[in-house]
Amino acid sequence: MASPEKVAQFWDEGYTILENFLSEEECDALKAECHDVIDKMDPKEHHTVFSCTGHEQLKEDYFLTSGDKVRFFFEKGAFDEKGELVVDKQKSLNKMGHALHALCPTFRKVTFSEKMREVVKNIGYEDPVICQSMYIFKNPGIGGIVTAHQDSWFLNTKPLKLMGVWIALEDATLENGCLWFIPGSHKEGITDNYRMIRNPDKDGPPLKFTGAEPKYDDSKFIPGPVKKGTAVLIHGEVVHKSNPNNSDKSREIYTFHIYDQKGTEYSSINWLQPSEEMPFPHLYTFS
């Protein structure tokens, strides 16, 4: 699944695309389990909006304490001023996170599959652990922008050994919000040492960013449209983004993040921390 050429591309460009990683049936099973979970969710118990521009989620413990749970993060405008949901529940969410890989059986099966283990071994990770997982909806017409970023802003290790696995459960196109990358940008490290961390000021919001958000030249980005079932491996320091979904087609994806624990220190000020109930599971041995 990850040929020597694909592995070389990952290390040289900061990402690589693995077509036909999941079958149609596997993609549909993940979607079905996700939407079954939403059916059982009561919106009155979950009101947090997720935004890459306003960062409303940083102000709430609901986000901070979601690492060992499955929680729901809504698009802007999903609720009225009285807190009532004003759109179809199935089309109201920005994402779900951050422990689908451990708590949802179909997601666990895909995450810890033999073919996933083989791919990560080919990349060269010796003791990979899963630190988080998300289902991102990018619903038609309202799916918001994901601004240019590096994943290591949020999940930092020393040395930097983070990788994202991004799996298209539907076709991801230029119109519905495919990924865009600056190839080779991972070789420059974390831009301006910008990071999201736990706020040491107990009187402030639970999370904060260090420094000013970096700006990137839009002309350097290239698109990565992919077909349903494709997996994209994303180096933790490669700069990437996705545009709003202005089409009438959804763009649902499953993504999770891995770091190589061998010889690596996971930052104690990262927003997400392992819990006693759910330590980060080892990819090669967890079942």
C-alpha positions in Angstrom: 0.0 0.0 0.0 2.9 2.4 0.6 5.5 1.6 -2.0 9.1 2.8 -1.8 8.1 5.6 -4.2 5.2 6.7 -1.9 7.4 6.6 1.2 10.0 8.7 -0.6 7.3 11.2 -1.6 6.1 11.5 2.0 9.5 12.4 3.3 10.4 14.6 0.3 7.1 16.5 -0.2 5.5 16.1 3.3 2.5 14.0 2.1 1.6 11.1 -0.1 -1.6 9.8 -1.6 -2.6 6.1 -1.3 -5.5 5.3 -3.7 -8.0 2.6 -3.0 -6.9 2.2 0.6 -10.4 1.5 1.8 -13.1 -0.3 -0.2 -16.5 1.3 -1.0 -18.0 -1.1 1.7 -15.5 0.0 4.3 -16.1 3.7 3.6 -19.9 3.2 3.8 -19.6 1.3 7.1 -17.7 4.2 8.7 -20.3 6.6 7.4 -23.1 4.5 8.7 -21.7 4.1 12.2 -21.0 7.9 12.4 -24.5 8.8 11.4 -26.0 6.2 13.8 -24.1 7.9 16.6 -25.5 11.3 15.5 -29.0 9.9 15.5 -28.6 9.0 19.2 -27.1 12.4 20.1 -29.2 15.0 21.9 -28.2 18.5 20.6 -29.4 20.0 23.8 -26.5 18.4 25.6 -23.9 19.7 23.1 -23.6 23.3 22.0 -19.9 23.9 21.2 -19.1 25.5 17.8 -15.9 24.6 16.1 -14.2 27.3 14.0 -10.7 27.6 12.5 -11.2 31.4 12.4 -12.9 32.4 15.6 -11.6 29.5 17.7 -14.7 29.5 19.9 -13.8 26.0 21.0 -10.7 27.2 22.9 -12.9 28.8 25.5 -14.7 25.6 26.6 -13.7 22.7 28.8 -16.0 20.6 26.5 -13.3 20.7 23.9 -10.3 20.4 26.3 -11.7 17.2 27.9 -12.8 15.4 24.7 -9.6 13.4 24.2 -11.1 10.2 25.6 -14.7 10.7 24.4 -16.8 11.1 21.3 -18.0 14.7 21.3 -19.9 16.9 18.8 -18.8 20.2 17.4 -21.2 22.3 15.4 -21.0 24.7 12.5 -21.6 28.3 13.1 -25.3 29.1 12.7 -26.5 25.7 13.7 -28.2 27.1 16.8 -30.5 30.2 17.2 -30.1 32.7 20.0 -32.2 30.4 22.3 -29.8 27.5 21.8 -32.3 25.6 19.6 -30.9 23.7 16.6 -32.1 25.4 13.4 -30.8 22.9 10.8 -31.1 19.2 10.2 -29.1 17.4 13.0 -27.3 15.2 10.4 -26.1 18.3 8.6 -25.3 20.6 11.5 -21.9 19.3 12.6 -18.4 20.5 11.7 -16.7 17.4 13.3 -16.8 14.7 15.9 -13.8 13.8 18.1 -11.5 12.8 19.5 -11.6 9.1 20.5 -13.5 7.4 17.7 -10.5 5.1 17.1 -11.0 3.6 20.6 -14.7 3.9 21.3 -16.5 3.1 18.0 -16.0 -0.5 16.7 -16.0 0.2 13.0 -13.5 3.1 13.3 -11.3 0.9 15.7 -11.3 -1.9 13.1 -10.0 0.4 10.3 -7.5 2.3 12.5 -5.8 -0.8 13.8 -6.1 -2.9 10.6 -3.2 -4.9 9.4 -2.9 -2.7 6.2 -2.7 0.4 8.4 0.0 -1.1 10.5 1.9 -2.1 7.3 1.7 1.4 5.9 3.0 3.0 9.1 5.8 0.4 9.3 6.8 1.3 5.8 7.0 5.0 6.8 9.5 3.9 9.4 7.7 4.4 12.7 8.9 2.0 15.4 6.4 2.4 18.2 3.5 4.5 16.9 0.6 5.4 19.2 -2.8 7.0 18.2 -3.4 10.3 20.1 -6.7 11.5 18.5 -9.2 10.8 15.8 -11.9 12.9 14.1 -14.8 12.7 11.7 -15.0 15.9 9.6 -18.2 16.5 7.7 -17.6 19.5 5.4 -21.4 19.6 4.7 -22.7 21.1 1.4 -23.0 24.8 1.4 -22.0 25.3 5.0 -18.8 23.3 5.5 -16.3 25.8 6.7 -12.7 26.7 5.8 -9.8 24.9 7.4 -7.1 27.6 7.4 -3.5 26.9 6.5 -1.8 25.1 9.4 0.7 22.5 10.5 -0.6 19.6 12.6 2.3 19.9 15.0 0.9 23.3 16.2 -1.6 21.2 18.1 0.2 17.9 18.8 3.8 18.7 19.5 6.6 16.1 20.2 10.4 16.4 20.7 11.7 15.4 18.2 8.9 16.1 15.8 7.5 12.7 14.8 3.8 13.3 14.1 1.8 12.0 11.1 -1.9 12.4 10.1 -3.8 9.8 8.3 -6.7 11.4 6.3 -9.2 9.0 4.6 -11.8 10.2 2.1 -15.1 8.6 2.7 -16.5 10.4 -0.4 -14.8 12.0 -3.4 -12.9 15.2 -2.3 -12.9 17.7 -5.1 -11.9 21.3 -5.8 -15.5 22.2 -5.4 -16.3 20.5 -2.1 -13.1 21.2 -0.2 -10.2 18.9 -1.0 -6.9 19.3 0.7 -4.2 21.8 -0.5 -0.5 21.5 0.4 2.7 23.5 0.2 5.1 20.6 -0.9 8.3 20.5 1.1 7.2 23.0 3.7 7.7 20.4 6.4 11.5 20.7 6.0 11.4 24.2 7.6 10.0 23.0 11.0 7.2 24.8 12.8 6.6 28.2 11.4 7.5 31.0 14.0 7.2 28.4 16.8 3.4 29.0 16.7 1.4 26.5 18.8 -1.8 25.9 20.6 -1.2 25.0 24.2 -2.9 24.6 27.6 -3.1 28.1 29.2 -1.0 28.4 32.4 -3.2 31.4 33.3 -6.0 29.8 35.3 -8.1 33.0 35.0 -8.0 32.8 31.2 -9.5 30.4 28.7 -8.4 26.8 28.9 -6.3 27.0 25.7 -4.3 29.7 23.9 -2.0 30.2 20.9 1.6 31.3 21.3 2.6 34.2 19.1 0.9 35.4 15.9 -0.6 33.1 13.4 1.7 32.6 10.4 0.7 33.8 6.9 1.4 31.7 3.8 1.7 32.5 0.1 -1.5 31.1 -1.5 0.4 30.7 -4.8 2.6 28.0 -3.2 -0.4 25.6 -2.5 -1.3 22.8 -4.8 -4.5 20.9 -4.6 -4.9 17.2 -3.8 -8.3 16.0 -5.0 -8.9 12.4 -4.3 -11.4 9.6 -4.8 -13.5 7.9 -2.2 -11.4 5.3 -0.3 -8.1 7.2 -0.7 -5.8 7.7 2.3 -3.5 10.7 2.5 -0.5 10.6 4.8 0.3 14.0 6.1 3.6 14.9 7.7 3.1 16.8 11.0 5.0 19.9 9.8 3.7 20.2 6.2 1.5 23.2 5.7 -2.0 22.3 4.4 -5.5 23.7 4.3 -9.0 23.1 2.8 -11.4 25.6 1.3 -15.1 25.9 2.2 -17.6 23.5 0.6 -19.6 25.8 -1.7 -21.0 22.8 -3.7 -24.1 20.6 -3.2 -21.9 17.6 -2.5 -20.8 16.5 1.0 -17.1 15.7 1.7 -17.0 13.4 4.7 -13.6 12.1 5.9 -12.1 10.2 8.8 -8.7 11.3 10.1 -6.4 10.4 13.0 -3.0 11.3 14.2 -0.1 9.1 15.1 3.3 9.9 16.7 6.3 7.6 17.0 6.8 7.1 20.8 10.2 5.6 20.3 12.7 8.2 21.6 10.1 10.9 21.6 8.6 13.2 24.3 5.0 14.2 24.0 4.6 17.8 25.1 2.9 18.2 28.5 1.3 21.4 27.4 -0.4 20.0 24.3 -4.1 20.6 24.4 -4.8 16.8 24.3 -3.4 14.6 27.0 -3.8 10.9 27.6 -6.0 10.0 30.5 -5.8 7.2 33.1 -8.9 5.7 31.5 -7.5 6.0 28.0 -3.8 6.1 27.5 -2.7 6.5 23.9 -3.1 3.0 22.3 -0.2 1.4 20.5 -0.9 0.9 16.8 1.0 -2.4 16.4 -0.5 -4.2 19.5 -3.9 -2.7 20.3 -7.0 -4.6 19.2 
